[in-house]
Amino acid sequence: MVRGTVFGTATGPLYGAPATRRSRASFFDYVRLAEGLIVERVQQADVLGRMRQPYGRALGTIGLGGLLWLL
């Protein structure tokens, strides 16, 4: 299991947002091995947090799983 954070600077458009400032995204990666081979891999990233950085409050209210979250 790996938990990490990546940092970067958008040098061009990303998700339709113009290049702005530095940003970061958290993630975890789980890999299960059997006989030296990867047999399962699960990765989860904070996509909402990543998209909120260039868009900010412009995202407004979005629906997630039937729930409304006001950003």
C-alpha positions as CSV (number, residue, x, y, z in Angstrom):
1,M,0.0,0.0,0.0
2,V,1.3,3.4,-0.9
3,R,-0.2,6.7,0.1
4,G,1.2,9.8,-1.4
5,T,0.8,13.3,-2.7
6,V,1.9,14.6,-6.1
7,F,2.7,18.2,-6.8
8,G,2.8,20.0,-10.2
9,T,2.2,23.1,-12.2
10,A,-0.3,23.2,-15.0
11,T,1.5,24.5,-18.1
12,G,-1.5,24.2,-20.3
13,P,-5.3,23.7,-20.0
14,L,-6.4,21.0,-17.6
15,Y,-10.0,19.8,-17.4
16,G,-10.9,22.9,-19.4
17,A,-9.4,25.2,-16.9
18,P,-6.5,27.5,-18.0
19,A,-3.0,27.0,-16.7
20,T,-2.7,28.7,-13.3
21,R,-0.6,27.9,-10.3
22,R,0.9,24.9,-8.6
23,S,-1.5,22.2,-7.4
24,R,-1.4,19.0,-5.5
25,A,-3.4,15.7,-5.5
26,S,-3.5,13.0,-2.8
27,F,-3.8,9.3,-3.7
28,F,-3.3,5.8,-2.5
29,D,-2.3,2.7,-4.5
30,Y,-2.8,-0.9,-3.3
31,V,-1.2,-3.8,-5.1
32,R,-1.6,-7.5,-4.3
33,L,1.0,-9.9,-5.5
34,A,0.8,-13.6,-6.0
35,E,3.9,-15.6,-7.1
36,G,5.7,-12.4,-8.0
37,L,2.9,-11.1,-10.3
38,I,0.5,-8.3,-9.8
39,V,-3.0,-9.9,-9.5
40,E,-4.9,-7.0,-8.1
41,R,-4.5,-3.2,-8.1
42,V,-6.7,-0.5,-6.6
43,Q,-6.0,3.1,-7.0
44,Q,-7.9,6.0,-5.5
45,A,-7.2,9.7,-6.1
46,D,-8.8,12.9,-4.8
47,V,-10.2,14.0,-8.1
48,L,-12.7,16.4,-6.6
49,G,-10.0,18.1,-4.6
50,R,-7.8,18.3,-7.7
51,M,-10.5,19.8,-9.8
52,R,-11.5,22.3,-7.1
53,Q,-8.0,23.9,-7.2
54,P,-8.3,25.4,-10.8
55,Y,-12.0,25.9,-10.7
56,G,-12.6,27.0,-7.1
57,R,-16.1,28.0,-6.3
58,A,-17.0,28.0,-10.0
59,L,-17.8,24.3,-9.5
60,G,-20.8,25.4,-7.4
61,T,-23.1,22.6,-6.3
62,I,-22.6,19.1,-7.6
63,G,-24.4,15.8,-7.0
64,L,-22.4,12.9,-5.7
65,G,-24.3,9.6,-5.1
66,G,-27.6,11.3,-4.7
67,L,-26.2,13.9,-2.2
68,L,-25.6,17.5,-3.0
69,W,-22.4,19.0,-1.8
70,L,-22.0,22.7,-1.7
71,L,-18.3,23.5,-2.3
